[in-house]
Amino acid sequence: MQDDDKNQLSFNKLLTKNPVHASFLFASQRTGLAFQRTRLSADRTLMSVIRTSLSLISFGFTIFQIFLHLREEFHKHWRSLMPRTLGFILVILGILMLIIGIAYHVRFMKQIRIEREEMMNKGLLPDEDKFPVSFTLIVATLLLFAGISAAIYMVIQAMKV
């Protein structure tokens, strides 16, 4: 007999012997799954922040690079700094949006972890549920460093010209 069959039999015995305890187990399992869904929802929100920030950073960097090369090519005729400034502003906006998104995600996840621990300490949640570190948060942090590097590069290039 497999483990799932054994668990199902023991659960059926528990259900017939003590239906109140069985409904408590069902409720704690549903609550545990609700915490997992909330965690995944927070990850999806951070992914949308990553997507928007990446678009702002890459678009701003591209505008900056194009107009930097145009200025080098047509130095006599091209004096406007506005396109490069716009590119730099877009990169900074992408970085700021990413910082705010990461801060919100970390604060929200800390709050969820605290609530989850309180419920586990009261015995309302099973202890076997794990709350792993968010891979999305790691990617967001790496993108933040890439955006900051792009901004530093842009400042250095602007000073050269």
ABEGO torsion letter per residue (X at the ends): XBAAAAAAAAAAAAAAABAAAAAAAAAAAAAAAAAAAAAAAAAAAAAAAAAAAAAAAAAAAAAAAAAAAAAAABAAABABAAAAAAAAAAAAAAAAAAAAAAAAAAAAAAAAAAAAAAAAAAGABBAABBBBBBAAAAAAAAAAAAAAAAAAAAAAAAAAX
